Amino acid sequence: LGHKREGKIRKLFNLSKEDDVRQYVVLRPLPEKDGKKPSSKAPKIQRLVTPARIQLKRKVLALKRQRVEKNKAQAADYAKLLALRQREKRQALLSRRRSSNRTSTSSAKKKIRILIKYRK
């Protein structure tokens, strides 16, 4: 019996990438049955690069690229949202500070007026 793996068959028969490995598989003769012509069996070649395998690989890589793009877009959107929330938080803090400053200054002015009134 011969080899089952594509690379081993290539090595055994010194084949190039262009040669069809399926033509060089070592066949195993089956015992003859009475009245039938002799037949043989070939092993299923493993690691054989077929158009279906190439297409599947292309599909997997395309899905991977799409996932990366989607994740990048989502990360950018989330970063924008965080920046917006941070900006709003900062503005709210500043407005609270400003309003408290106004009330404290106005109340301080009132106190001064009251003190001045009582001094007279």
C-alpha positions in Angstrom: 0.0 0.0 0.0 1.1 3.5 -0.8 0.8 6.8 1.1 -2.5 8.5 1.9 -1.2 12.1 2.5 -0.9 14.4 -0.5 2.5 15.7 0.5 3.9 12.2 0.9 2.6 11.1 -2.5 4.2 14.2 -4.1 7.5 13.4 -2.4 7.3 9.7 -3.3 6.7 10.3 -7.0 8.7 13.6 -7.1 5.7 15.6 -8.3 5.4 19.4 -8.8 2.5 21.6 -7.6 0.9 21.5 -11.0 0.7 17.6 -11.2 -2.5 15.9 -10.1 -1.8 13.7 -7.1 -5.0 11.7 -7.6 -3.4 10.0 -10.7 -0.5 8.7 -8.7 -2.3 7.0 -5.7 -1.3 3.4 -5.1 -4.3 1.2 -5.7 -5.1 -1.8 -3.5 -6.5 -4.8 -5.5 -9.6 -6.3 -4.1 -10.2 -10.1 -4.1 -11.9 -11.2 -7.3 -15.5 -12.4 -7.2 -16.6 -15.0 -9.6 -17.9 -13.6 -12.8 -16.8 -10.1 -12.0 -13.8 -8.2 -13.4 -11.0 -7.4 -11.0 -11.4 -4.1 -9.1 -9.3 -2.1 -6.8 -9.6 0.5 -4.0 -7.8 3.8 -3.5 -7.3 5.5 -0.2 -9.0 8.9 0.3 -6.2 11.5 -0.1 -5.8 13.7 2.9 -4.7 17.4 2.9 -5.7 17.6 -0.8 -6.2 21.3 -1.8 -9.5 21.4 -3.7 -11.5 24.4 -5.0 -14.0 23.8 -2.2 -11.2 24.1 0.5 -9.8 27.3 -1.2 -13.4 28.8 -1.2 -13.9 27.8 2.5 -10.6 29.4 3.4 -11.6 32.6 1.6 -14.9 32.7 3.3 -13.4 32.2 6.8 -10.9 35.0 6.2 -13.6 37.3 4.9 -15.7 36.6 8.0 -12.7 37.4 10.1 -12.1 40.7 8.3 -15.7 41.6 8.7 -15.6 40.9 12.5 -12.5 43.1 12.8 -14.1 45.9 10.9 -17.3 45.6 12.9 -15.4 45.6 16.2 -13.4 48.7 15.2 -16.5 50.6 14.2 -18.2 49.6 17.5 -15.1 50.6 19.5 -15.1 54.0 17.8 -18.8 54.5 18.5 -18.3 53.6 22.1 -15.3 56.0 22.4 -17.5 58.8 21.0 -20.2 58.0 23.5 -17.7 58.0 26.4 -16.3 61.3 25.2 -19.8 62.8 25.0 -20.7 61.6 28.5 -17.4 62.9 29.9 -18.0 66.3 28.2 -21.6 66.4 29.6 -20.3 65.4 33.1 -17.7 68.1 33.0 -20.2 70.8 31.9 -22.6 69.8 34.6 -19.8 70.0 37.2 -18.7 73.5 35.9 -22.3 74.8 35.9 -22.8 73.5 39.4 -19.6 75.3 40.5 -20.6 78.5 38.7 -24.1 78.5 40.2 -22.8 77.8 43.7 -20.3 80.6 43.3 -23.0 83.0 42.3 -25.2 82.1 45.2 -22.3 82.3 47.6 -21.2 85.7 46.3 -24.7 87.1 46.3 -25.3 85.8 49.8 -21.9 87.3 50.9 -23.0 90.6 49.4 -26.3 90.4 51.3 -24.4 89.7 54.5 -22.2 92.7 53.9 -25.2 94.9 53.3 -26.8 93.8 56.5 -23.6 94.4 58.4 -23.3 97.9 57.0 -27.0 98.6 57.8 -26.5 97.6 61.4 -23.3 99.6 61.8 -25.1 102.8 61.0 
